[in-house]
Amino acid sequence: MVSIFASVIIVITLAMIVQLIGASTAAEGVLLGLLPGVGFVAAIQLPNYTFESRSLKIYVINVGYPVVTFTTIGLLLTVWQ
């Protein structure tokens, strides 16, 4: 239930950004999803994984999922306008 709620918040937030920026192409949608995925999720998690001495493989797996999710949501939101 919490995961669904969090997903709805993410979609609504990205939809608002798509509208504010006026993104309308698939490439813009992909970029719009990649930016928060890499810029926020990956950047925030990196110090934690470094401090905990976790492997790069685990980092890529755990960060890759939200980055791909954000990118897919950005793409779908711009294509469905």
C-alpha positions as CSV (number, residue, x, y, z in Angstrom):
1,M,0.0,0.0,0.0
2,V,2.8,2.4,0.8
3,S,4.5,1.6,-2.4
4,I,1.4,2.4,-4.4
5,F,1.0,5.7,-2.5
6,A,4.7,6.6,-3.2
7,S,4.3,5.8,-6.9
8,V,1.2,8.0,-7.2
9,I,3.2,10.9,-5.6
10,I,6.0,10.4,-8.1
11,V,3.7,10.3,-11.1
12,I,1.8,13.4,-10.0
13,T,5.1,15.3,-9.4
14,L,6.6,14.3,-12.7
15,A,3.3,15.1,-14.5
16,M,3.4,18.6,-12.9
17,I,7.0,19.1,-14.1
18,V,6.0,17.9,-17.6
19,Q,3.2,20.5,-17.7
20,L,5.3,23.3,-16.3
21,I,8.2,22.7,-18.7
22,G,5.9,21.9,-21.7
23,A,7.7,18.7,-22.6
24,S,6.0,17.1,-25.6
25,T,8.4,14.7,-27.3
26,A,9.6,11.2,-26.2
27,A,13.2,12.5,-26.0
28,E,12.1,15.3,-23.6
29,G,10.2,12.8,-21.5
30,V,13.2,10.4,-21.2
31,L,15.4,13.3,-20.2
32,L,12.8,14.5,-17.8
33,G,12.8,11.1,-16.1
34,L,16.5,10.6,-16.2
35,L,17.3,13.9,-14.5
36,P,15.6,13.3,-11.2
37,G,16.5,9.6,-11.3
38,V,20.2,10.2,-11.7
39,G,20.4,13.7,-10.1
40,F,18.5,12.8,-7.0
41,V,18.2,9.1,-6.4
42,A,21.7,8.0,-7.6
43,A,23.4,11.1,-6.2
44,I,21.8,10.7,-2.7
45,Q,22.5,6.9,-2.5
46,L,26.2,7.1,-3.6
47,P,27.6,8.4,-0.3
48,N,25.6,5.8,1.6
49,Y,27.0,2.9,-0.5
50,T,30.5,4.3,-0.3
51,F,30.4,4.8,3.5
52,E,29.0,1.2,3.9
53,S,31.6,-0.2,1.6
54,R,29.0,-1.9,-0.6
55,S,29.8,-3.1,-4.0
56,L,29.3,-1.1,-7.2
57,K,27.1,-4.0,-8.5
58,I,24.6,-3.7,-5.6
59,Y,24.6,0.1,-6.0
60,V,23.8,-0.1,-9.7
61,I,21.0,-2.7,-9.1
62,N,19.4,-0.7,-6.3
63,V,19.7,2.7,-8.0
64,G,18.9,1.3,-11.5
65,Y,15.3,0.4,-10.6
66,P,14.1,3.9,-9.7
67,V,16.1,5.5,-12.5
68,V,14.4,3.2,-15.1
69,T,11.1,3.8,-13.4
70,F,11.4,7.6,-13.5
71,T,12.6,7.5,-17.1
72,T,9.6,5.3,-18.1
73,I,7.1,7.5,-16.3
74,G,8.6,10.6,-18.0
75,L,8.4,9.0,-21.4
76,L,4.8,7.9,-20.9
77,L,3.6,11.2,-19.5
78,T,4.9,13.1,-22.5
79,V,3.7,10.6,-25.1
80,W,0.2,10.4,-23.6
81,Q,-0.4,14.2,-23.7
